[in-house]
Amino acid sequence: MILPLHDDNPTRGRPIVTVALIVACSVVFFGQVIAGPGAGERIVYAFGVIPAVLFGDAHLPPDLAVVPPAASIFTSMFLHGGLWHLLGNMLYLWIFGNNVEDAMGHGRFIAFYLLCGIAAVFAQALPDPTSTVPMVGASGAISGVLGAYMLLYPHARILLGLPLGFVIVQLGRFPALWVLALWFLMQLAMNAFAGQGPDGASGGVAFRAHIGGFVAGMILIPFFKHRDVALWQPPRRRWR
């Protein structure tokens, strides 16, 4: 799996919300781990999004009905299915979230992030509204951040790396437009051609949520960015 390692896009302010989201997701995951496998699974069912429950076709047992079904849309964004799921999402959020937050400010970024997460949930759930498999993870909301970044900073250069065991081989620096457009095309391809599991996800990955979040980010960014922030910005700094 090829991963982004860094970008050459400086920020003007501190990414307070981005850091807070990373800390919150990490703390919640730590709670899932220390709860143990059995309790951790109950947490996923109690706070994850279950389409059939969200749309009223099914109901959780009283001991798991901790939050209203609509609230699970938000609580699910802070849960993760495993360590690599968490680390991958937080890496993408750290690299791309700070610049998007910088372009719109802290308060707007919170609203933007949550709206992209909501769009991602419905993109995944609506095609299979009777699914009883819980959906968890921040990747839908983070996909919205990627869509916004691509329109804001297409010329920023992203350092890509290929993990090989305990070593990461640097592959080079590429324009964000290429990197993120290719990422989006891969989500479309995987959703179209990979085998669909019982949860409507391909191999356990909710590709429809990624697609929905990314499109939502592209649609919303013109309305959330500061007026003095242009779309399709030229490079702000070159790699040395």
Secondary structure as the mmCIF struct_conf table of DSSP 4:
data_model
#
loop_
_struct_conf.conf_type_id
_struct_conf.id
_struct_conf.beg_label_comp_id
_struct_conf.beg_label_asym_id
_struct_conf.beg_label_seq_id
_struct_conf.end_label_comp_id
_struct_conf.end_label_asym_id
_struct_conf.end_label_seq_id
STRN STRN1 LEU A 3 ASP A 7
BEND BEND1 ARG A 12 GLY A 13
HELX_RH_AL_P HELX_RH_AL_P1 ILE A 16 PHE A 47
BEND BEND2 GLY A 48 GLY A 48
STRN STRN2 VAL A 49 VAL A 49
HELX_RH_AL_P HELX_RH_AL_P2 PRO A 51 LEU A 54
TURN_TY1_P TURN_TY1_P1 PHE A 55 GLY A 56
BEND BEND3 ASP A 57 ASP A 57
TURN_TY1_P TURN_TY1_P2 PRO A 62 LEU A 64
BEND BEND4 VAL A 67 VAL A 67
HELX_RH_3T_P HELX_RH_3T_P1 PRO A 69 ALA A 71
HELX_RH_AL_P HELX_RH_AL_P3 SER A 72 THR A 75
HELX_RH_3T_P HELX_RH_3T_P2 SER A 76 PHE A 78
BEND BEND5 GLY A 81 GLY A 82
HELX_RH_AL_P HELX_RH_AL_P4 LEU A 83 MET A 104
HELX_RH_AL_P HELX_RH_AL_P5 HIS A 106 ALA A 125
TURN_TY1_P TURN_TY1_P3 LEU A 126 PRO A 127
BEND BEND6 ASP A 128 ASP A 128
TURN_TY1_P TURN_TY1_P4 PRO A 129 THR A 130
BEND BEND7 VAL A 133 VAL A 133
STRN STRN3 MET A 135 MET A 135
BEND BEND8 ALA A 138 ALA A 138
HELX_RH_AL_P HELX_RH_AL_P6 SER A 139 LEU A 152
TURN_TY1_P TURN_TY1_P5 PRO A 154 HIS A 155
STRN STRN4 ARG A 157 LEU A 164
TURN_TY1_P TURN_TY1_P6 GLY A 165 PHE A 166
STRN STRN5 VAL A 167 PRO A 175
HELX_RH_AL_P HELX_RH_AL_P7 ALA A 176 PHE A 193
BEND BEND9 ALA A 194 ALA A 194
HELX_LH_PP_P HELX_LH_PP_P1 GLY A 195 GLY A 195
STRN STRN6 GLN A 196 GLN A 196
TURN_TY1_P TURN_TY1_P7 PRO A 198 ASP A 199
BEND BEND10 GLY A 200 ALA A 201
STRN STRN7 SER A 202 SER A 202
TURN_TY1_P TURN_TY1_P8 GLY A 203 GLY A 204
STRN STRN8 VAL A 205 VAL A 205
HELX_RH_AL_P HELX_RH_AL_P8 PHE A 207 PHE A 224
BEND BEND11 LYS A 225 LYS A 225
TURN_TY1_P TURN_TY1_P9 ARG A 227 ASP A 228
HELX_LH_PP_P HELX_LH_PP_P2 VAL A 229 ALA A 230
BEND BEND12 LEU A 231 TRP A 232
HELX_LH_PP_P HELX_LH_PP_P3 GLN A 233 PRO A 235
BEND BEND13 ARG A 236 ARG A 236
#
